[in-house]
Amino acid sequence: MENESPANPEQVSFLEELYVARCKDTLEQPSREEFMRFSSRLKARVSGAVCSLRNQHLGVSAANTLSKFFRNRTDLIKLDLYCNLIRDHGLQVVSHFVQLCKYIRVFNIGCNDLTDKSAPQLANIISANHLRSLQLGTVEKSLHPNKFTSITLDALSEAIVKNDALLAIGLNGSSFGAKPAPTAPTSSSALIRMFSKSKSLLNIQLSNCGLLSDDMMLVIENGFCFNPVLKRLDISQNNLAPNVGMRIAQYLLEPIKEMVIQPDAENPETDYDVIVTDQTPHIFYLDLSSNLFNAQVATGFAKVLTTYPYLGYLDISNNEIGDDGAIQLAEALEHNTTLVELHIAGNGIRSPGGVALAKVLANNETLIHLNISNNKLGDETANAIAEALAQNKCLTTLNISSSMLSNAGGIKIAEATQKCHSLISLDMSDNFFTEDAGSAMEKTFRENGTILKINVSGTQINHFSFHALNEICARNAALLKQKEQKPLRNQYVKSQYSVVELQRKEVILKSLVSQKNDLKSQIDSLNETIRTLKEEEENKSKDLTKQIQEKEAQIETEAADFKTKKEKLDEELQELTTKKEELQKALEGQQKQNADVRAKIDERKAVLKKLTDDFEAAKNSKLAEIEKLTNAANELLELAKNPEALAAMEKLPEFIQFQDEPKEVVPEVAIPQDQPASSTSKKSSKKSSKKSSKKSPKK
């Protein structure tokens, strides 16, 4: 190892300085032996277009060394610093040379103990507009994960909206659930901005970010539903409620056509903004594992698998869909032609759901990876899988580990793999297999020439059988490699044959060239004919153009005449309108006069009625008086007939008075103007004469 020296002196110098900087960061004492191990381990990782420095305990000093050597490199495409100790201060140095190095497309700075203080540097890296992938999250458990909150997420989303080059961003393991401060922006608003306004992001990873169900519903309603370019979404390990999964399925089935943006709270008078989108979502990869989704969510995605034409990867592991959800998905897979990978592990599925999924494999021609591990499937499901594998021609990977299989079920599946030539990976670990199952599987798999990986760990199969299964896989891998080399030899033989064939084809080519020349002369003749026809068409076109111009001039003249007539009619209409208004005013005046006359007539009628009533009262009074006088006259007549009684009377009755008869005074009556005076005078004279005749008794 010590005698080995890298061929590139610049690389040797870089590794030496990087090792010294690493020792400075870790407070270790440098040694030649440790440097040689460090150098041999990394020299293949730092050469070429990819620089992978994962898990090397690099800190701030190492960051300075990286900046020094990588600043002017034009061949570096990927820089992987995952799981180190760069921290916020070191990122300031690294971000500077990443911005300057325009050729870097992939940058992984996950698990480097970064905080919100690094948000400006990360935003600047995105704004440089040359990265295609930025990974800030955690792939597996680490001692130094990045501690980002909604503050960093907000800064990243603002930079992403202005960027048109970034295709993927990984934020797994961040803490976006709670606000770090009352004035800090919310994670939901930042994610809504990122989803709805990003024009280039194809891959967003938000696994284990502490997202709340209510916040995620807002993100889906106002962001995810308006992003037609996104292809990969990972929201696993967030304990999201079932309504989140149902809303995602609903969006894939019925995309929203428009979005109404509410006005700002500070400016409520501003108008609503409406974003219209008529584009179909193109989600291909969807990871919904480790949430709280139930059978209802599985039913929703069963409908998606039936009608949605883009979904190719679905991971719904470690949820609560049960047998009902598994049966719904199995029925959908019978009609699906796009899903290539399905993970449904850890969902409390038992034999009914497992058998339904197994039967689908018999006729499905697109699914190549199926993971139904960590369910209580039992041998009934194993038998159904064995029957399906005998007919399946496309499944390459099957994971049925931790499924409570016994020897009989495991052996059945092993025997069925001989008929399924596409299956290359089989995981049956953590089941109830004994040594007898191991021996039977060893005999069965020896006849299988396609299987490349068999996992039966976590069982009671002994070491010898386990080792034999590994040898079978190694044998098949070697045979496959030879098969890959054999086509090269065949290709050489074919190339020799092609030389002879080429000579024969040259003769044919000469004949074709002669035919080509003949065809060319014919084409020239046709071109001449076409040119003549084209000239004739141009002449006809000119004549038609002239006629069109004349017609247009005629139309313009007629339009001018029509305009003049229209103006004249408008003037006449205006005059008629004026006369109408005058007549309307005169009519209103006449109606007012008629109303006044009617009022006067009503007044005169009231006066006449009063006079009539007075006259009737006077008439009745006079009639009473006449009746009284008549009675007195009758008494006088009786007395006149009996002189004796008259003589015996000492005194005449009071009504007998001998005096001159007074003249009757007739009261004056006001005569209405509308009633003739003559008729009134006649009536009064008749009444007075009648009264006088009644009042004058015979003496």
Buried (B, 14 or more C-beta within 10 A) or exposed (E): EEEEEBEEEEBBEBBBBBBBBBBBBBEEEEEEEBBBEBBEEBBEBBBEEBBBBBEBBBBBBBBBBBBBBBEEBEEBBBBBBBBBBBBBEBBBBBBBBBBEBEEBBBBBBBBBBBBBBBBBBBBBBBBBBBBBBBBBBBBEEBEBBBBBBBBBBBBBBBBBBEBEEBBBBBBBBBBBBEBBEEEBBBBBBBBBBBBBBBEEBBBBBBBBBBBBBEBBBBBBBBBBBBBEEBBBBBBBBBEBBBBBBBBBBBBBBEBBEEBEEEEEEEEEEEEEEEEEBEEEBBBBBBBBBBBBBBBBBBBBBBBBBBEBEEBBBBBBBBBBBBBBBBBBBBBBBBEBEBBBBBBBBBBBBBBBBBBBBBBBBBEBEBBBBBBBBBBBBBBBBBBBBBBBBBEBEBBBBBBBBBBBBBBEBBBBBBBBBBBBEBBBBBBBBBBBBBBEBBBBBBEBBEEBEBBBBBBBEEBBBEEEBBEBBEEBBEBBBEEEEEEEEEEEEEEEEEEEEEEEEEEEEEEEEEEEEEEEEEEEEEEEEEEEEEEEEEEEEEEEEEEEEEEEEEEEEEEEEEEEEEEEEEEEEEEEEEEEEEEEEEEEEEEEEEEEEEEEEEEEEEEEEEEBEEBEEEBEEBEEEBEEEBEEBEEBBEEBEEBEEEEEEEEEEEEEEEEEEEEEEEEEEEEEBEBBEEEEEEEBEEEBEEBBEEBEEBBEBEE
